[in-house]
Amino acid sequence: MSAAKYVIILFWAYCAYCFSVDSNDPWITMGRLLFWATAIAHVAEFAMFASVFREAGGSLASHFTKTIAFGLFHVREVRAQLESPKP
């Protein structure tokens, strides 16, 4: 897994943590907002790139969860696999 994906996992962990804290601190509020904004953006990305995922094969559910977690990083990996020469 790339370093960027580890950073994204930390981002999601922070945003999820913000829901467990009862505070009106601006950093906590921002974490909650970023959680929802990122989730909505990633759902839109999945819809936009569904044809790429169908072409790549495999489970759409698996592609969905990876897109929700990693967004365009997952799309980039799938496109790279499609463009690589097959043995």
GIKADA-V702909 format. One record per residue. PSI is psi in whole degrees, -180 to 180 (none if undefined). BURIAL is b if it has 24 or more other C-alpha atoms within 12 Angstrom, else e. D_FIRST is the distance of its C-alpha to the first C-alpha in whole Angstrom. Layout:
PSI,BURIAL,D_FIRST + PSI,BURIAL,D_FIRST
This chain:
140,e,0 + 162,e,4 + -36,e,7 + -38,e,8 + -35,e,6 + -39,e,7 + -41,e,11 + -40,b,11 + -42,e,11 + -39,e,13 + -50,e,16 + -39,b,16 + -43,e,17 + -46,e,19 + -41,b,21 + -39,e,21 + -37,e,23 + -24,b,25 + -19,e,27 + -6,e,28 + 131,e,30 + 89,e,33 + 152,e,34 + 18,e,35 + 139,e,33 + -35,e,32 + -36,e,28 + -46,e,28 + -43,e,30 + -40,e,27 + -41,b,24 + -43,b,26 + -42,e,27 + -36,b,23 + -54,b,22 + -41,e,24 + -42,e,24 + -42,b,20 + -45,b,21 + -42,e,24 + -40,e,22 + -33,b,19 + -42,b,22 + -40,e,24 + -41,b,21 + -43,b,20 + -41,e,24 + -34,e,24 + 18,b,22 + -36,b,23 + -35,e,24 + -42,b,21 + -38,b,20 + -42,e,23 + -36,e,23 + -24,b,20 + -175,e,21 + -177,e,19 + 128,e,20 + -31,e,20 + -40,e,20 + -43,e,16 + -37,b,16 + -49,b,18 + -38,e,16 + -34,b,12 + -40,b,15 + -41,b,16 + -47,b,13 + -7,b,11 + -129,b,14 + -19,b,15 + -40,b,11 + -42,b,11 + -43,b,14 + -42,e,14 + -43,e,11 + -44,b,14 + -40,e,17 + -40,e,15 + -39,e,15 + -34,e,19 + -18,e,20 + 144,e,19 + 139,e,22 + 138,e,22 + none,e,24
